[in-house]
Each structure stands twice: as structure tokens, then as C-alpha cells.
């Protein structure tokens, strides 16, 4: 086995030049990271990282305003490119203010000397780099049939995210069908929502739909066409609850360590998304399995409600699903403006992925996290004297 090559050394002038050309390089002490491919995905916004280009982010990782988790520090190691040349990490003046290096005295804790000495130069001892050769799975082969053998190690492994695509199947056809571009959801389901909305409204306009007619004709309630918008909104509201329940109790079930098939099923449904949260090809639900799930819920509504009324509720829920899938993709790949509703949701959802996997199950809204007591707590920092 060949020895790993020594890390490349970067001069301050080279880093300054690359930042001036648009790259986003940051450092933690002497370790240098190229975040150029990650800036748009950063939950704090692209501009925040751009402003930190060329600076030491060691203190920023501990906050305020946000204390980065162990997973976030491990994620950072994936962008490691080399070391600053000795002496260049010290304070000096740079022509462009955004790329000025800042250096602060680094106190040495004698209790941490042994821990630090076992990690690469300047690496935060609280995290470890991603090492594909030492991982629990073989990344050169499809993962779906491997994860079931991880047993008790699966839960910890699947919640340590990586920035790389995942191959699930040996078959190229199955692999292709398991991936869906975000716009496919809108192209497939938006026309269905429009058609079913028109069908529901025109059917209600005939005046033949009555609530409770199967129990009594004397006290049954007529459902007029003017009620359709409210029934539609009820369907959207019910979808938001269903979204929460499915995410919490199905996608985040903890499969028994001894059950190969349940671990495999969990990874197929949601585990692969937590392992590779920025795989753009698997952020929305493929239309074929989505159709099966929707057919199941439509059947339930048809049994519980008059046909037209059930269809009206269903189409509202279907619209809620489309909005949810579009929002979910945007929360991963969009760059919302700071202070907006979507900015807060993006930060909230990224916390769910990187630190609070047992809470924060609301995606399109945090509403249901309140009554179910799964709200991610706000971070607080005590002011220093």
C-alpha cells in the first residue's frame, strides 16, 4: 500500500490570488479548505461565507451566532486542500479587506496535547476526516445491499453526512428510476392538480353532494361549489400533518440492528438522503412510487367521505405535497435571503440533518413540531465580560 502524499503547501499570496478570482478558501489555523463548491449550499447564506474568504474561521465555528456540530466539522474536512506555509498564517495586511488574514494567539491546553498530537496539523480534535478506505462500506459498489450488514453501527454511520452521490443499485435501469430531477415533480403533478381541481369544482356545482347522506337524508348537509376553496385548504392542512407523521414515524424509524431487511428499507426510503443530503438527484420523490402512495390515501378518503368531497380534499393534499417537494429541494439547494421565512426554514432543516436528527421533523412548516414537542431548540450564547 502506497503512503499518503504529504499535504500541499499554499503561500498567502496564492490564497489571496485565488480568493480574488472568486474562490472561497478559508483556514482553521494552518489547515486550508476550498469551500467554492459549497458556498451556495451553506445554510447561513452564500454572502456570509464569501465575506470569510481568506480568513481563519476557527472561532466562527464555535459561534455565535451558531455553534457548529461535530458533523459540520467533519463535513468541512471533505474540502481540505492543504496547509498554509509556515509563517504565512501569521497576521499580515492584504490589499482587499475581505481577504485579510486574521490570526490570534492560540493557547495550548496541556490536557489536550496528546489528543491534538494524534490529529493532522491544526485539525479540530473533535472531528475526524472522511476516509473512504476506512469507511464501513465500499463506496465503489452499490450501497443498498451493504448497509444491512452494519447492524448496530448503522444508525451512527447513516447520520454522518458526506458530500458525494450515492449509487444504490447494481442495475443501471433501477438506478436511473431511483433518481428524479426537481422539475419532474412539478411537470407531472401540477397538471393533475389543475385537472382534479376543475373536476371537483364542476362536480360540486351540480349540487348533488351532501355530507352525512349515508347516515341520514333529513339532516344531511349540502356541499356547495363555493366551499371548494376551503375544502382544498383543508386538504393542504391535512397534508402538512401527514408530512410530519411520515417523516417522523416512517422515515425516522430506528430499524432493529439485527434486521437486515428493515435497515435496507430504511436506507432506501430516507437513510440515503441523510447520508448524502446534497445529492440533487434524490431530493424529491419519484413519480411512480409517489403514485402508489397517493392512490392508497385517495382510497382511504373515498371510503370516509362522499366521492366528490373526498376528491376535493385529496387534490388539496396533492397540491400540498407538490409544494412540500419543491420547498424541500430549495431548502437544500436554494440560497434564500436572510431574514425571510425560507431562510429560517433552511437553517432549521440543515440543523435536523447535521445535529438534531431526533427532532425538527417539519419541513414545509415548523407548526407540527410545537404540539408534538419536537421543535429544535434555539441556540443561546452567554455574553462574555
N, C-alpha and C positions, 0 to 999 in steps of 0.2 A: 504494500500500500504506500502510495506516494505521500510525502509530507505536505501539509498545507503551506501554500505560499505565504510569505511574510506580507502583512498589510501594506498597501501603498501609502507613501507619504505625500502630503499636499502642503505646498507653501501658502502663506497668507495671500500672496499676490495672485496665485492661481485660483484660490477660492473666491477672492474678490472679483476676478475677471469673469468667472463662471456665473456668479450671482448677478453681475451687471448685464450678462447676456440673457437673464431670465431664469436661470436655475435657482432652486431653493435648497441651499446647503446650510445645515445647522450643525452645531457641535455640542457634545457633552464632554467637558474637559478637553481631552485631546482627540477623542473619537469623533469622526466626521460622518454625517449622514446626508444622503441626497433624497430630499422629500419632493422632488419635482413632480413625480407621478402621483403623489398623494394629496397635493395641496387642495384640489377641488373636493376631495372626499372628507377633509378634516371637518369635524363637527363644529369647531369654533369659527369656521369660515376661512376661505382662501386668503383674504387680506391679512388675517392675523398671522398666518404662517409666513406670508411674504414679508411682513414687517420684521420678522425674526430671522430672516435670511442672513447668514454670516455671523450670527451671534451664538453665545453659549446659552443653551436652553435648560441647563441643569436645574436652576432654581425654578424656572417656569413649570417644570414637570411636577413639582410639589405644590404649585398654586400659591396664592389664589390667582384666578377665580376657581380653578379646577385642579384637584389633586389626581394625577394620572394613575391608573391602576397598574397592577403587575402585568396584565395582558397588554396594556398600551405600551409599556416599556419594552415588553418582549416584541411587540409589533414593530417598534422603532428599530430594533436590531436587524430587521429584514432589509433596511435601507442603508446599512453600514457600508461605506466605501473605502475607508482608510483612516490614517492618523494625521494629525497636524504635525508638521516638522517641529522638532524641539526648539522652544523659544518663541515660535510664531503664535503660540496660543496666548502669549502674554499681551498685555494691553498695548495697543498702538492705534494711531489715527488713520482712518480710511477716508478717501475723498467723498464717497457717497454715504450720508448718515445712515440709511437703512442697513448698510452692510458693515457697520462698525463692529469690530470685535470688542467684547467686554470680558474682562477676566477679574475674578475675585479670589482672594486668598482662600485656599482650601484647607480647613482644619483637618488634622489627622486624628481619628479616634483610635487609640491603641487597641481597643477591643475589636475593631473591625479590620485590623491589619491582616490577619490570617485569611479572613473572608475575601478581602479585596485582592490579595495576592494570588488567589486561585481563579480570578476572572481576568479576561483580557484587559489591556491597558485602559483605565478610565471608565470601564463599564460599570453601570449601576449594579451592585452586588445583589439587588433584589430581583433581578431578572436574568434570564438565560437566553442566548440566541437560538434561533430556529436552525436546527441541524437535521437536514433531511436524511443523512446517512444514519443518524442515531434515533430517528423517529420510530414510533411503534408500528407504522405501516410502511409499505413500499409504494412511494409516490409514482413510480414508473408503471404501476399496474392499477387497474380499476379498484377503487376503494370500497365499493358497496359490499363486496364479498369478503373483505378483510376485517371490517370493523367489528363484526360479531364475535371475533376471537379476542377482542380486547378485554372483555369481561369487566372486572371492577375498575379497570383503568379507562374505560370508555368515557365516562361522564366528565372526568377531568380533561382528557385529551380533546374531546369534541368542543369544549368551551375554552380552548386556547387557540384563538383565530389566527389564520395565516392569510397572506395576500398572494394568492395564486389560485388558478382554476382547478376544479376537481373533475376527474373522469370517474363516472360511476359504473358504466357497463363495458363489457368486452365488445358487444355488438355495436357497430357504428350506427346502425339504424335506431336502436334503443337510445343510444347516447344522444343522437340528433333530436329524437322525440322528447327527451327529458329537458331540453333547453327551449326557452321561449324569449323572444325579444319583447321589450316592454310594450311596444306599439301594437303587437298582435292582440293583446287583451282588448284594447280599445277598438281595433278594426273588427274583431269577431263579435264582441258583446254590445257595443254601442248601438248597432242596427237592431239587435234583438230587443234591447231596452226600448227603443223608439217604437218598434212594431207592437210589442206587447202592451206598451202604454196606450197606443191608439186603440188596440183591440179591447183593452179593459174599459177605456172611457166610452167607446161606442156601445159596448155591451151593457154598461151601466145606464147609458142613455135610453135604452129600450124600456127601462122601468120594471123589469121582471125580477130584479134581485132583491130579496128580503132576508134580513137577519133573523135567526131563530125560527124560520119557517118549517124546519124539520121537527120542531117540538110543538109549535102551536101556530095556527093561522090567524087567530084572533088578535094575538099580541105581538106578531112578527113586525119587525121594523124595516121599512123600505130604505134601500140604499140608493140615493140619487147620484147622478153623474157629477154633481158639484162636490161630492165627498171624495172624489178620486184623489185630488192632491193631498188630502190629509191621510188617506189610506196609504198612498205612495210614501209619504214621510214616515208613517208608522213602520212600513217595511224597511226603510233605511235605518230607523232607530233599532229595530229588532236585529238587523244585520250587525250593527255595532256591538250588540251584546253577544251575538253568535261569534263574531270575530274574536272577542275577548275569550270566550269559553273554549273555542277550538285551539287558540294559541296557548292558553294556559294548561288545559287538561288533556289535549291530544298531542300538540307539538312539543310540549314540555313535560310529558310523562317521563318518569325515570325508569327505563326498562330494567328488569332484573338482570343482574350481572351474569347469571347462569343461562339466560335465554338468548341464544344466538339470533333467532329469527326476530324477536322483538327489538333487539339492538339494531339489526339490519333495517327493519321497518322504520324505526325512529330516525335513523340516519337518512333514509330515503325521503321521509316526509319533511324533516326540519333540521336534523343534525348537520347535514352537509351545508346548510345555509349559515349555521353558527360557526362551522369550521372555516368557511370561506365567505365571509359576509359581503364582500365586494365583487363577487362573481356575477357580472351583469347579466349573464345568460340564464341565471336561475333565481332571479328576484321576484318573478311573477309566476302564477300558477298556469301550467299548460292547459289549453282549452279542452282536450279530450278528458282527462281526469276531472277537470272542473265541471264538465257537463254531467258526469255521473253523480257528483256530489249535489249539484243543483237539482237534478232530477229527483234525488232522494228527498230533499227538503220541499220541493214542489208537491210531491206525493203526500207528504205529511199535511201541508196546508190544504190540499184538496180534500183530504179526509175530515179536517176540522172545520172548514168554512165552505159556504156556497162557492161554486166553481169560479164565478167571476170575481168574487171578493177575494178568494184565495190567490187568484192570478194577480190581482191588483197589489196585494201585499207582497207577493213574490217578485214582481217587477221592481218594486221599490227596494227590496233586498238585493236584487241583482244589480241595480244601479249603485247601491252602497258598496257592493263587492268590487265593482269596476273602479270606483273612487279609491277604495282601500288599496287595490293593487297598484294603481298609478301613484298614490301617495307613498306606498312602501318603496317603490323604485326611487322616487325623488328623495326620500329621506336618506337613501344610501348614496345616490349619485348626484343629487342636486346641491346647489350652494345658495340656500335662502338668505335673504338679507337679515342682518342682526336685528333682533327686537320683534320680528314677525312671528306669527303663530307657528309656521313651518320651521323656523329656526329653533324654537323651543322644542318642537317635536323631534327634530333631527338629533339634537343633543340628548334628549330623553331616550330615544331609541338606540343610539350608539352606546349609552350607558348600559342599557339592557344587554347588548351584545358583549361588551367588554368587562363588565363588573357586576351587574345586578341581574343575573340570568333567572333568578327566582322571583323577580318582581318586574313591574313595568311591562305588563302584557298588552296594554292598549297601544295600538299603532296609529290608526287614524284619529283617535281621541284618547285622552287620559281619563275620561269620565268614569269608566267602569273600574278603574284602579282604586278609586276612592271608596265606594261601598264594599268592595271585596278586600280592602286593606292590603293592596299590593303596590301602592304608589312608591316610586323610588324617592327616598328622602332627599331634600335639598342639602347641599354641602354648606357647612358653616366654617368660617375661619376666625379664630380669635385674633384680635388686634394685638400686635406686639408693642411693648413700651418703647 
